[in-house]
Amino acid sequence: MIQSKAFVDPKEVIRSLPEKPNGVVVDFGCGAGYFSIEFAKVMGDEGKVIAIDVLPSALEAIQSRIKTEGIRNIVTKRANLEKANGSGLAPASVDWVIAKDVLFQNEKRDIMIREIARIIRPGGHAIIMEWGPVSIGNIGPDEDSRVSQDELRALLAAAGFSETRELPVGAFHYAFLVTK
């Protein structure tokens, strides 16, 4: 049996950040809101979360959760992040971006990283999290589709990010906190 500490805990990830997220946070590939909800709770009325996904079903799931939990600082948006300017957000308009498990699913990884760089303000932060290099207990995608740490570092550097540190994200993933 796999221990729960092996999985990513959004609350723990947020607690490990060197500063409290504020302003506008964008969750690329938000799914059902695993990270969006926790960022919204931490920021309260002082911030806003934009939850982006390409799948309408994912956005419907997060909208249901928002309504059930009475959260008012999350906005959902459908977008294709594999296109240039795919988020539709203005340049340098956000303070934080979280992108968990989105790169391994896409061929145009460089476009997604450049989109994060385009929308994040100077001094803003991004958390880029991907599956680790080795499958443990058949959990996660095939090893061929995973993004290596070296590949991700190269993509981030090419987009103008500086890696500030790795974040603790359990046994199945790795994550970089980067600054623009």
N, C-alpha and C positions, 0 to 999 in steps of 0.2 A: 504494500500500500504506500502511495506517495504522500508525504507529509504536506500539509497546507502551506507551511513556510516556504515550500519550493515554488509556489505560485506568486505572481506579482500582486502586491497589496497597494492599491492607489493611496490609501491613507499613509502608509509607511514611506512611499516614494515622496509624497508631498512633505511629510515631516523631515525628510532627509535633505530638502532643498536649503541652500544657504540663506535664502530670504523668502518671505511669504509672497506667493504669487499675488499680483494686483493688476488693476487695469483690465485689459482685454486678453482673455486666453482663448486660443483656437485649438480644438481637438480634431486633428486630421484623422479621418477614418474612425469616427466616434463609436460605431457599432451601437450597442444599446445604452451607452453612456457611462461605462465603467469608470472612466476618468473624469468625464464632464461633470457628473454629479458631485464627485468629491471636490473638484476644484471650485464648483459653484458654492458648496457648503462652506469651504474655507474662506472664500472671498466675501460671501454675503452680499449685502447691498453695495459694497465698495467696488465690485467688479462685475464683469459680464463674461460669459462663456458662449462662444460660437461653436456649436457641434456640427461638423461637416461629415457627410458620408455620401456615397454615390447611390446607395441602396435605399429606396423609399421605406422598406420594411424596418431598417435600422432606425431611421428617423421617426417612424411611427412608434417604435418601442421606446425610444427616449422621451418622446412627447407624452406617452402614457405615464411613464415614471415621473416626469416633471409635474404632471397634473396630480398624480396620486400623492406625491411627497410635498406638494405646495411650493416648489422651487420656481422662483420668478426671474432669475438672472441667467437663464439659458435660452439661446435662440438656436433653432435648427436650420440647416441650409443644405440643400442638395447640390453637389458639385462633383465634377470629374477632375481630380487632382493630377491626372496624368497629362493634362493639357497645359500649355503655357498660360499663366494667369488664371488657372483653373478654379481657384477659390472664389474669384470675383471680388476679393477684398482689395481695398486701396493699398498702395505701397506704404510701408513703414507705419501701419495702422494698428498693430497689435504688440502686446508686451511679452506674451508667452505663447509657445506652440507646444502641444504634446502630439507626437506621432508614434503610436504603438502598433507594431505588427502591420504596417502598411507597405513598407518597401518590398518585403519578400513576395508580396502578391502582385507586384507591378514590374513591368519591363522598363518603364521610363522613370527609373529611380532618380536620375539626375534632374529631371524636370520637377519632380516633387520636392527635392531638396532646394532647388532654386526658387520654387514658389514659397517655401518657408522663409528663405532669405529675403525674398522680395517684400513680403508682408510684415516682417518683424522690424520693429524700430531699432535704430542703433542703441546698443546696450541691452536690448531685449534678449530673452533666453528661449531655448528650445530643448525639449527632452525628446531624444530620438531613441526608441526602444525596439529591439528586434529579438528574434529567437536566437538562442545561443548556437554555436557551431555543431553541436552533437545532439542527436535525438536521445532523450532519456525515456525509456519505457514507452516508446512509440507515441509520445506526446509531441504535437506540433507538426509542422510541414516536413516534407522530404528534405533531407540535408542538401540536395542539389539546389533548392530554391531559396535557401537561407542566405542572408547577407552577412558576409564576414566583417569582423571589426575593422580590418584593414581597408576593405572596400568602403565601408561607411565613413571611416576617417578621411579617406581620399575625397569622397563626395562632399563631405562637410567643409574640408579645406578649400576645395575648388569653388564652393559657394560663398567663401569669405567668413566662415565661422571659425572661432577658436574653441578647442575642446577645453572645458574647464575641469571636468572630472567625470568619473564613472559613478553611477548611482547603484545602490543595492536594490536589486529587483528579483531576487529569488534564483533558483537553480536553472530555470529554463530559458532565461532571457539575459541580455546585457543592455545597458542604457548609457548614453552619453548626455550630459548636461552641457550645452554649448551656448556661447554668447556671440552676438553679432557685433 
